[in-house]
Amino acid sequence: MSENISLKQEADRLLKIPGNVKGVVFQTHYKYILYRTGEEGVKTVEAKLEELGHPLKFKEIKSWLWYSEGLDVLIFLILKDIFNWDDSDIFDMGTSAPKYSFIVGTLLKTFISPKKFFEETPKYWEKHYSFGQMEALEINEDQKYATVRIKDYNFHPISCIYFKGYFTRIGQFIIKTNNFQVEEKKCVHRGDTYHEFLLTWE
């Protein structure tokens, strides 16, 4: 019961934070949850959302409409709560997301150069989020590293894990290597004013 109360309090806190995300993000989550848990798992997540007072039906989501980012983050917490997922599962969820993204697929087909792709990534953020900012700070193909910064995003540390997974898969796509690492060097949940990710590869 105490865990349920804690999750309820966290749900209410998240939903009060301003900022929206496009419905396509929820559609991507739906595909992953369906893959991992089947239709019954999807229904269980929807039932938990309703129990917490923030109902959502994945099949009713419209890709072009705006929805609360707090609801997006809440789904991660629910998955950990009801399926006993750990951080590695959320990371895997992040690595799986790019393959469902039309925008990412378009960028991959359009920009062959890793540098050009890297420079275009902030536009991807703008197409999906109504707030915050992504900055492609630096890419050094000779020394095999890049740095990405996310500003004005402060919901929950679990999102950092998802972003790390997402950047890992994107990096594998554009660099064409499985030996790709992502480390969060700065984080608002550790007292910094923004998130900064160091991407390295071999």
Beta strands, then each sheet from edge to edge (+ up, - down):
strand 1: 20-22
strand 2: 66-68
strand 3: 133-140
strand 4: 145-151
strand 5: 180-186
strand 6: 194-201
sheet 1: 1+ 2-
sheet 2: 3+ 4- 6+ 5-
end
